[in-house]
Each structure stands twice: as structure tokens, then as C-alpha cells.
Amino acid sequence: MLFKVEMTVNIPKDMPAEEFEAIKLKEKNYAQKLQEDGIWMHLWRVVGQYANVSIFDVKDNTELHDLLMGLPLYPFMEMSVTPLCPHPSSIK
Ligand SMILES: O=C(O)C[C@H]1C=CC(=O)O1
């Protein structure tokens, strides 16, 4: 099942820089593993924002829920999830 997920990150202004760098590194490793596994199919930066648009290919809603909840930056994210299905005019 394909989902579009939009994530916006809001880091508290008082978070120490070392803590922020450590969470970002964990997030990068987590995101890159899911990309290598073919689950996180697209990851695009939204220009001018600390936000991304992503496409996930998962077995079901529960798999997506669990992996989003596992994001190290999850506590600092606003998230919007949209299910996708094939477009009848798509040539792919
Ligand atoms: O930077 C972001 O958009 C947040 C998050 C998503 C992947 C990742 O490495 O960080």
C-alpha cells in the first residue's frame, strides 16, 4: 500500500545543539535503512521549510503507523498521511 506522508519538524528552541545533532543522526540512519529496504520510496525536502514529502510502500496501515511512531524526530513532528491508489491515466 502506498502513502504520501508530509512531515514538518518543529524543534524546541531550548533543545541543546548536541541533543539535536544526536537525534538528527539517529533519524538519518533510520530513514536510510527504510530507503534501502524499499519501504521509504521517496524523500523530498520542501523548499524553504524544515519539512519533507515522502512516499512509503508498506503492507498495511499498522506497518506505516509503527514506522512513523518509531521516527526519532516523531515527538517534534506534525504529520499528514494520505493513502494513494493508481491513477487511471498513469502509464507506469
Ligand atoms: O529532515 C526531515 O525532513 C525529517 C526527517 C526525515 C528524514 C530524515 O532524515 O529526517
The ligand as an SDF file (V2000), in Angstrom:
LIG
                    3D

 10 10  0  0  0  0  0  0  0  0999 V2000
   14.6570   16.2060    7.6820 O   0  0  0  0  0  0  0  0  0  0  0  0
   13.4570   15.8470    7.7230 C   0  0  0  0  0  0  0  0  0  0  0  0
   12.6400   16.1700    6.8480 O   0  0  0  0  0  0  0  0  0  0  0  0
   12.9670   14.9910    8.8660 C   0  0  0  0  0  0  0  0  0  0  0  0
   13.3950   13.5930    8.7620 C   0  0  0  0  0  0  0  0  0  0  0  0
   13.0030   12.7860    7.6330 C   0  0  0  0  0  0  0  0  0  0  0  0
   14.0470   12.0680    7.2200 C   0  0  0  0  0  0  0  0  0  0  0  0
   15.1700   12.4770    7.9330 C   0  0  0  0  0  0  0  0  0  0  0  0
   16.3190   12.0660    7.8280 O   0  0  0  0  0  0  0  0  0  0  0  0
   14.8190   13.4750    8.7860 O   0  0  0  0  0  0  0  0  0  0  0  0
  1  2  2  0
  2  3  1  0
  2  4  1  0
  4  5  1  0
  5  6  1  0
  5 10  1  0
  6  7  2  0
  7  8  1  0
  8  9  2  0
  8 10  1  0
M  END
$$$$
